[in-house]
Each structure stands twice: as C-alpha cells, then as structure tokens.
Amino acid sequence: MAIKKADPVQLHVKSGDTVKVIAGDEKGKTGVIKSVNRVTQRVVVEGLNLMTKHNKPSAKSPQGGITKIEGSIHVSNVKKVDSANA
C-alpha cells in the first residue's frame, strides 16, 4: 500500500507575523516568524528555540565549530500578537 502524504493546512499565522510563544521552554517570549511549514504545522521564530549544531571541518570552514540555529515550534504553541495592542 502506498503511503498517503499529508495535505497542507491553513494556519492562523504566516511569515513576517509577530507571535508570542504560549507553551514550552520559550514561553512568554515574542518574535517574528521566519518560515512556516504547512504540512508539518511548524514555524521557525527568529531568535527563539535555539539549538546547537556541531560542524565538522570542511573546505568551506577549515576550523569547523559550533553554531546556533533556530528550531521549529508547533503552530499550536504560538499566538499571533496584534501590533496595535502590543
């Protein structure tokens, strides 16, 4: 049997919206949405949910190193902030 792919759903937020995190480790913080994945229903908020990525040395970066990248947050854990009332 073939695996059915999930259909994209309509979300209450879009890229560029200001949101407040209402659950999880980043609860109470606000930020701007960088990207939205409608299939998995997750958003990436600028400056929140930072994760550590270890990079091996390569031709581009001979030193390698550790970088911080933003992880995704489920859309149910963010609330759109009205810019007029903020």
C-alpha positions as CSV (number, residue, x, y, z in Angstrom):
1,M,0.0,0.0,0.0
2,A,1.2,3.5,-0.8
3,I,1.8,6.0,2.0
4,K,-0.5,9.0,1.7
5,K,1.2,12.3,2.0
6,A,-0.3,14.9,4.3
7,D,-2.1,17.8,2.7
8,P,-1.1,21.4,3.7
9,V,-3.5,23.0,6.1
10,Q,-4.4,26.6,6.5
11,L,-2.8,28.2,9.6
12,H,-3.6,31.3,11.7
13,V,0.0,32.7,11.1
14,K,2.2,33.5,8.2
15,S,5.8,34.5,7.6
16,G,6.5,38.0,9.0
17,D,3.9,37.9,11.7
18,T,4.8,38.8,15.3
19,V,3.9,35.9,17.6
20,K,4.1,35.1,21.3
21,V,5.1,31.6,22.5
22,I,2.4,30.3,24.9
23,A,4.0,26.9,25.8
24,G,7.4,25.2,26.2
25,D,10.8,26.4,27.2
26,E,10.4,29.8,25.4
27,K,7.0,30.6,27.0
28,G,6.3,34.3,27.2
29,K,8.8,35.4,24.5
30,T,7.9,37.1,21.3
31,G,9.5,37.1,17.9
32,V,8.9,37.3,14.2
33,I,8.2,34.2,12.1
34,K,11.0,33.4,9.6
35,S,9.3,30.4,7.9
36,V,6.2,28.3,8.0
37,N,5.8,24.6,7.1
38,R,2.1,24.0,6.5
39,V,2.5,20.2,6.1
40,T,4.1,19.6,9.5
41,Q,2.3,22.6,11.0
42,R,5.5,24.1,12.4
43,V,7.0,27.6,12.4
44,V,10.5,29.0,12.9
45,V,10.6,32.1,15.0
46,E,13.6,34.4,14.8
47,G,15.9,34.2,17.8
48,L,13.8,31.6,19.7
49,N,14.2,27.8,20.4
50,L,18.0,27.9,19.6
51,M,19.7,24.6,19.0
52,T,23.4,23.8,18.9
53,K,24.8,22.4,15.7
54,H,28.3,20.9,15.6
55,N,30.0,21.3,12.2
56,K,32.8,19.1,11.0
57,P,35.8,20.8,9.4
58,S,35.4,21.2,5.7
59,A,36.9,23.1,2.7
60,K,34.4,26.0,3.4
61,S,35.2,26.2,7.2
62,P,38.5,24.5,8.0
63,Q,38.0,25.1,11.7
64,G,34.6,23.5,11.9
65,G,32.9,24.7,15.1
66,I,29.6,25.1,16.9
67,T,26.8,27.2,15.5
68,K,23.4,28.1,16.9
69,I,20.3,27.7,14.7
70,E,16.6,28.2,15.3
71,G,14.5,25.1,15.8
72,S,10.9,24.9,14.8
73,I,7.9,25.3,17.1
74,H,4.5,23.7,16.6
75,V,1.9,26.2,15.5
76,S,-0.4,25.4,18.4
77,N,2.2,26.8,20.8
78,V,2.3,30.3,19.3
79,K,-0.3,33.1,19.4
80,K,-0.4,35.9,16.9
81,V,0.3,39.3,18.6
82,D,-1.8,42.3,17.5
83,S,0.7,45.0,16.7
84,A,-1.9,47.7,17.6
85,N,-2.2,46.4,21.2
86,A,1.5,45.4,21.7
